[in-house]
Amino acid sequence: MKRKQMHKLIKDISITSHADIIKFTVDFPVKPPASFEFHSVEEAQTSMLALQLLQVQGIRSVFITPGFIAVKKTSAETWENLQKTVTGILSDFLDSGRSVVLTQKIPVSVYAESTTNPATMKFVTNRKLIDDSVSFEAIYLSVHSPFARALYDFPNVKEVSIEQNSVLISLNEEGDWFELSLEIREFIRNYIAEGREIIS
């Protein structure tokens, strides 16, 4: 059973040998470190995806692995009624770039330092972000970086450069680092801690 137009990260949708279980083969942006099984909303507190799926009437359990997700329904329901809803939840979650399972809080620290250019601030983190440096001189150039696009949501951001363990952000003439520095630092720290996608 397949949709005509699947999300680009969903490689296949199929009913397994067990008629109540549907399998989604997925290329996760942030792969779960192991396999996890959830049978109730209470068990799914570490997985927002599993939590959302288990809130759908008729969904009995969710099995998550690094390569696929298996969803089990009750025998009273049909996949004809459920597949569109389940696929939509999965697609929306993949678009968010969040980790499928949060096994523990990632210890992240970020500090801000001034540069020789007063319009540019450097935010240094203890986590590796990317392998090679990349710069985005305008928002329309950041289509392959959800991280850079999100930073452009802050007022007066002119340019974003991402290095291995730091981010350089330049403001336009109307920008004021006195007002933005702390807010952006906290945003970067939370973004990294949540395991969200830097470059797609």
Sine and cosine of phi, psi and omega as CSV:
sin_phi,cos_phi,sin_psi,cos_psi,sin_omega,cos_omega
0.00,0.00,0.85,-0.52,-0.05,-1.00
-0.68,-0.73,0.51,-0.86,0.14,-0.99
-0.99,0.16,0.44,-0.90,0.04,-1.00
-0.93,0.38,-0.61,0.79,-0.01,-1.00
-0.80,-0.59,0.98,-0.20,-0.01,-1.00
-1.00,-0.06,0.39,-0.92,0.12,-0.99
-0.85,0.52,0.58,-0.81,-0.09,-1.00
-0.87,0.50,-0.42,0.91,0.00,-1.00
-1.00,-0.03,-0.15,0.99,0.11,-0.99
-1.00,-0.06,0.94,-0.35,-0.12,-0.99
-1.00,0.04,-0.41,0.91,-0.02,-1.00
-0.28,-0.96,0.54,-0.84,0.11,-0.99
-0.78,-0.62,0.81,-0.59,-0.05,-1.00
-0.49,-0.87,0.52,-0.86,0.13,-0.99
-0.99,0.13,0.72,-0.70,-0.02,-1.00
-0.99,0.12,-0.06,-1.00,0.04,-1.00
-0.90,0.44,-0.36,0.93,0.12,-0.99
-1.00,-0.07,0.91,-0.41,-0.16,-0.99
-0.88,0.47,-0.33,0.94,-0.02,-1.00
-1.00,0.02,-0.01,1.00,-0.06,-1.00
-0.89,-0.46,0.80,-0.60,0.08,-1.00
-0.93,-0.36,0.65,-0.76,-0.10,-1.00
-0.90,-0.43,0.77,-0.64,0.07,-1.00
-0.93,-0.37,0.92,-0.40,0.11,-0.99
-0.99,0.13,0.85,-0.53,-0.21,-0.98
-0.76,-0.64,0.66,-0.75,0.14,-0.99
-0.99,-0.13,1.00,0.07,-0.10,-0.99
-0.91,0.41,0.70,-0.72,0.14,-0.99
-0.88,0.47,-0.64,0.77,0.08,-1.00
-0.82,-0.57,0.98,-0.22,-0.11,-0.99
-0.95,0.32,0.67,-0.74,0.11,-0.99
-0.90,0.43,0.57,-0.82,-0.09,-1.00
-0.96,0.27,-0.23,0.97,-0.04,-1.00
-0.36,-0.93,-0.20,-0.98,0.05,-1.00
-0.99,-0.16,0.59,-0.81,-0.05,-1.00
-0.66,-0.75,0.60,-0.80,0.02,-1.00
-0.79,-0.61,0.71,-0.70,-0.05,-1.00
-0.78,-0.63,0.76,-0.65,-0.03,-1.00
-0.91,-0.41,-0.08,1.00,-0.03,-1.00
-0.42,-0.91,0.27,-0.96,0.06,-1.00
-0.87,0.49,-0.60,0.80,-0.01,-1.00
-0.90,0.44,-0.62,0.78,-0.01,-1.00
-0.96,0.29,-0.37,0.93,-0.17,-0.99
-1.00,-0.08,0.36,0.93,-0.05,-1.00
-0.93,0.38,-0.33,0.94,0.03,-1.00
-1.00,-0.08,0.03,1.00,0.00,-1.00
-0.68,-0.74,0.97,-0.26,0.01,-1.00
-0.89,0.45,-0.56,0.83,0.02,-1.00
-0.91,0.42,-0.77,0.64,0.01,-1.00
-0.88,0.48,-0.62,0.78,0.01,-1.00
-0.87,0.49,-0.71,0.70,0.00,-1.00
-0.91,0.41,-0.64,0.77,-0.01,-1.00
-0.93,0.38,-0.64,0.76,-0.03,-1.00
-0.95,0.30,-0.23,0.97,0.07,-1.00
-0.99,0.13,-0.14,0.99,0.06,-1.00
-0.99,0.17,0.79,-0.62,0.01,-1.00
-0.88,0.47,0.81,-0.58,0.01,-1.00
0.97,-0.25,-0.20,0.98,0.05,-1.00
-1.00,0.02,0.79,-0.62,-0.12,-0.99
-0.98,-0.19,-0.64,0.77,-0.01,-1.00
-0.38,-0.92,0.30,-0.95,0.01,-1.00
-0.72,-0.70,0.77,-0.64,0.02,-1.00
-0.88,-0.47,0.87,-0.50,-0.07,-1.00
-0.91,-0.42,0.77,-0.63,0.07,-1.00
-0.78,-0.62,0.14,-0.99,0.04,-1.00
-0.89,0.45,-0.29,0.96,-0.07,-1.00
-0.87,-0.49,-0.25,0.97,-0.02,-1.00
-0.36,-0.93,0.25,-0.97,0.10,-0.99
-0.82,-0.57,0.76,-0.65,0.08,-1.00
-0.92,-0.39,0.77,-0.64,-0.02,-1.00
-0.88,-0.47,0.78,-0.62,-0.02,-1.00
-0.95,-0.31,0.73,-0.68,0.01,-1.00
-0.97,-0.26,0.17,-0.99,0.14,-0.99
-0.98,0.21,0.40,-0.92,-0.05,-1.00
-0.93,0.38,-0.33,0.94,-0.03,-1.00
-0.97,0.23,-0.33,0.94,-0.03,-1.00
-0.99,-0.12,0.27,-0.96,0.07,-1.00
-0.86,-0.51,0.49,-0.87,0.03,-1.00
-0.93,0.36,-0.40,0.92,0.07,-1.00
-0.87,0.50,-0.54,0.84,0.01,-1.00
-1.00,0.07,-0.46,0.89,-0.17,-0.99
-0.97,-0.23,-0.45,0.89,-0.18,-0.98
-0.87,0.50,-0.67,0.74,-0.03,-1.00
-0.88,0.47,-0.68,0.73,0.01,-1.00
-0.91,0.42,-0.73,0.68,-0.02,-1.00
-0.89,0.45,-0.70,0.72,0.00,-1.00
-0.90,0.44,-0.62,0.79,0.03,-1.00
-0.90,0.43,-0.68,0.73,0.04,-1.00
-0.88,0.47,-0.71,0.70,0.00,-1.00
-0.89,0.45,-0.68,0.73,-0.01,-1.00
-0.89,0.45,-0.71,0.70,0.02,-1.00
-0.88,0.47,-0.63,0.78,0.00,-1.00
-0.92,0.39,-0.67,0.75,0.02,-1.00
-0.89,0.47,-0.60,0.80,0.03,-1.00
-0.91,0.41,-0.47,0.88,-0.04,-1.00
-0.95,0.31,-0.39,0.92,0.00,-1.00
0.97,0.26,0.15,0.99,-0.03,-1.00
-0.98,0.18,0.35,-0.94,0.09,-1.00
-0.92,0.39,0.64,-0.77,-0.02,-1.00
-0.93,0.36,-0.64,0.77,0.01,-1.00
-0.74,-0.67,0.76,-0.65,0.07,-1.00
-0.99,-0.14,0.98,-0.20,-0.03,-1.00
-0.98,0.18,-0.53,0.85,0.07,-1.00
-0.25,-0.97,0.35,-0.94,0.02,-1.00
-0.92,0.39,0.81,-0.58,0.02,-1.00
-0.97,0.25,0.84,-0.55,0.01,-1.00
-0.94,0.33,0.96,-0.29,-0.05,-1.00
-0.84,-0.55,0.71,-0.70,0.13,-0.99
-0.80,-0.59,0.61,-0.79,0.01,-1.00
-0.68,-0.74,0.76,-0.65,0.11,-0.99
-0.78,-0.62,0.47,-0.88,-0.04,-1.00
-0.97,-0.24,0.65,-0.76,0.06,-1.00
-0.69,-0.73,0.56,-0.83,0.00,-1.00
-0.96,0.28,0.38,-0.92,0.07,-1.00
-0.86,-0.51,0.01,-1.00,0.02,-1.00
-0.93,0.38,-0.33,0.94,0.06,-1.00
-0.99,-0.14,0.91,-0.41,-0.05,-1.00
-0.88,0.47,-0.32,0.95,0.02,-1.00
-0.99,0.11,-0.16,0.99,-0.09,-1.00
-0.90,-0.44,0.75,-0.66,0.07,-1.00
-0.88,-0.47,0.61,-0.79,0.01,-1.00
-0.95,-0.33,0.79,-0.61,0.02,-1.00
-0.93,-0.36,0.91,-0.42,-0.09,-1.00
-0.97,-0.25,0.73,-0.68,-0.01,-1.00
-0.85,-0.53,0.34,-0.94,0.03,-1.00
-1.00,0.03,0.15,0.99,0.03,-1.00
-0.91,-0.40,0.57,-0.82,0.08,-1.00
-0.97,0.24,0.78,-0.63,-0.04,-1.00
-0.99,-0.10,-0.79,0.62,-0.02,-1.00
-0.57,-0.82,0.17,-0.99,0.01,-1.00
-0.99,0.13,-0.65,0.76,-0.05,-1.00
-0.83,-0.56,0.49,-0.87,-0.01,-1.00
-0.95,0.32,0.55,-0.83,0.03,-1.00
-0.55,-0.84,0.63,-0.78,-0.03,-1.00
-0.86,-0.51,0.57,-0.82,0.04,-1.00
-0.81,-0.59,0.95,-0.30,-0.08,-1.00
-1.00,0.10,-0.11,0.99,0.04,-1.00
-0.37,-0.93,0.37,-0.93,-0.08,-1.00
-0.89,0.45,-0.57,0.82,-0.06,-1.00
-0.93,0.36,-0.27,0.96,0.04,-1.00
-1.00,0.07,-0.10,0.99,-0.11,-0.99
-0.99,-0.15,0.42,0.91,-0.08,-1.00
-0.88,0.47,-0.43,0.90,-0.02,-1.00
-0.99,-0.17,0.23,0.97,0.02,-1.00
-0.71,-0.70,0.99,-0.11,0.07,-1.00
-0.85,0.53,-0.52,0.85,0.00,-1.00
-0.91,0.42,-0.78,0.62,0.01,-1.00
-0.89,0.45,-0.65,0.76,0.02,-1.00
-0.86,0.51,-0.65,0.76,0.00,-1.00
-0.91,0.41,-0.60,0.80,0.02,-1.00
-0.93,0.38,-0.51,0.86,0.04,-1.00
-0.94,0.35,-0.21,0.98,0.06,-1.00
-0.95,0.31,-0.32,0.95,0.05,-1.00
-0.97,0.26,0.52,-0.85,-0.07,-1.00
-0.91,0.41,0.65,-0.76,0.16,-0.99
0.93,0.38,0.31,0.95,0.08,-1.00
-0.97,0.25,0.81,-0.58,-0.08,-1.00
-0.98,-0.21,-0.63,0.77,-0.07,-1.00
-0.49,-0.87,0.58,-0.81,0.01,-1.00
-0.78,-0.63,0.79,-0.62,0.08,-1.00
-0.82,-0.57,0.76,-0.65,-0.01,-1.00
-0.93,-0.36,0.80,-0.59,0.05,-1.00
-0.92,-0.40,-0.07,-1.00,-0.10,-1.00
-0.82,0.57,-0.71,0.71,-0.01,-1.00
-0.69,-0.72,0.49,0.87,0.01,-1.00
-0.42,-0.91,0.27,-0.96,0.03,-1.00
-0.73,-0.68,0.79,-0.62,0.10,-1.00
-0.96,-0.27,0.79,-0.61,-0.03,-1.00
-0.82,-0.57,0.78,-0.63,0.04,-1.00
-0.94,-0.34,0.68,-0.74,0.06,-1.00
-0.98,-0.19,0.39,-0.92,0.10,-0.99
-0.98,0.18,-0.08,-1.00,-0.11,-0.99
-0.90,0.44,-0.39,0.92,-0.01,-1.00
-1.00,0.03,-0.13,0.99,-0.06,-1.00
-0.97,0.25,0.43,-0.90,-0.01,-1.00
-0.65,-0.76,0.94,-0.34,-0.02,-1.00
-0.92,0.39,-0.40,0.92,0.02,-1.00
-0.87,0.50,-0.58,0.82,-0.02,-1.00
-1.00,0.04,-0.47,0.88,-0.16,-0.99
-0.98,-0.21,-0.41,0.91,-0.18,-0.98
-0.81,0.59,-0.79,0.62,-0.05,-1.00
-0.91,0.41,-0.66,0.75,-0.03,-1.00
-0.90,0.44,-0.70,0.72,0.00,-1.00
-0.94,0.35,-0.62,0.78,0.03,-1.00
-0.86,0.51,-0.71,0.71,0.01,-1.00
-0.92,0.39,-0.60,0.80,0.04,-1.00
-0.89,0.46,-0.72,0.69,-0.01,-1.00
-0.88,0.47,-0.69,0.73,-0.01,-1.00
-0.88,0.48,-0.72,0.69,-0.01,-1.00
-0.92,0.38,-0.62,0.78,0.00,-1.00
-0.87,0.49,-0.72,0.69,-0.01,-1.00
-0.93,0.36,-0.67,0.74,-0.04,-1.00
-0.89,0.46,-0.52,0.86,0.00,-1.00
-0.99,0.17,-0.08,1.00,0.04,-1.00
0.95,0.32,0.46,0.89,-0.05,-1.00
-0.98,0.22,0.31,-0.95,-0.15,-0.99
-0.95,0.30,0.73,-0.68,0.04,-1.00
-1.00,-0.02,-0.82,0.57,0.03,-1.00
-0.80,-0.60,0.75,-0.66,-0.01,-1.00
-1.00,0.01,0.00,0.00,0.00,0.00
